[in-house]
Amino acid sequence: MKYDKNILNIVKDKIQREYADDVSLIVLYATKENRDYNNIGIDFYYIPKTAKASKLSTQFIIDGTSYDFFPMSWERLVSNAALDSPQAYLLLDTQVVYYANGEDLMRFNNLVENTKRNLYEDSFNMLYHKSYEFFNEVYIYLYNIDNVAKRILDVRIECSKMLNHIAVCLGYINRQYYNSGNGSSVSIIEESFKLDMLPENYENTVKAIIFSKNIDEANNLVKKLIKDTRNFLTEMLLKTVQKEPFETLFTGYYEELKSILNWFRIAIEKKDYIKMFSLAAYMHEEIAVFMMKTQSGLWYNDRNVYSEYSGYFDEYFSIDLVEAICNQDDKTICERLDNFEAKIIKYMKLKNVEIKEFESIEQFQEYFNNK
């Protein structure tokens, strides 16, 4: 039996009588799925104005039906609207049933509109990065499965956490949110199967993970799903990128790089191999990223292993500065650094990028005065 309407009236009456200055809104957010079941009560929360309102938080059971009337801060709703939390349903699947004043109602409605805009109108890149924030968490669970979990139960619980994060990630890529939370009739894992764009064999792999019989089987399937999802995310991003003109990225680049090359040579004189290692790794990575951007249109970053974006760099430079440094071979380090700089200069000239290098202050003054 449902007591939804009567319970709501009791709560509203209490607030209007004793907490009119302490509560901004009462919001229903029950999903249709929940309402279809007789023993599932209403889902509702309130936005407090004062500390006094904390007394209203109530969890209770009536005739076997569970209810949770809890406070929701404006700050948490702002986070939801920005998609930092995967609970967009707390704003989108809602009905305001009480509000203290028009200003509070407008503030809530603005958050609803912001959520819709972030999901359906803003650039794909924003959603892509939000999705990757959730995807990055799966490596924690992979580590736990690989190195910490001792029992198959441990592994299955870690798999559950991982699958939920991947489901959220894929929801954002599809510009979709899940209208179910913990304890709903449908899990977000199940909901994710209905998304239009998914990694290859996604549903089958997920089900195989859930029903895996031992730790090794689960571990192998988890790694497969992570790999498939990574590839899927990259493929989705490649569909949206635009190649950057070479001149846009590399004009002035050598002039800035020159200071790093100078610091590198000072480090060689001091035999500071740690400094050299850091500088060499930085130059390898950044130049490879820039070259890949001009060729593929995609910005690679710390999420990607170096070999994923170093192809054009390796083909042109054929130089490994880091190896010489790790061998502490000063002669080879100097030779490779000189070769590296020479090839950078040659590369700029091949691409018709002017290098602004002056022999004197007077030459610079003449150039600058003519700008």
Secondary structure, DSSP 8 states (H G I E B T S, - for coil): ---HHHHHHHHHHHHHHH-TTTEEEEEE---HHHHTSTTEEEEEEEEESSGGGGGG-EEEEETTEEEEEEE--HHHHHHHHTTSSS-THHHHS-EEEEES-HHHHHHHHHHHHHHHHHHHTS-HHHHHHHHHHHHHTHHHHHHIIIII--SHHHHHHHHHHHHHHHHHHHHHHTT------TT-SS-HHHHHTT-SS--TTHHHHHHHHHT--SHHHHHHHHHHHHHHHHHHHHHHHHTT-----HHHHHTTHHHHHHHHHHHHHHHHHTT-HHHHHHHHHHHHHHHHHHHHHHHHS----TTS-GGGT-HHHHHHH---HHHHHHTT-HHHHHHHHHHHHHHHHHHHHHTT------SSHHHHHHHHHT-
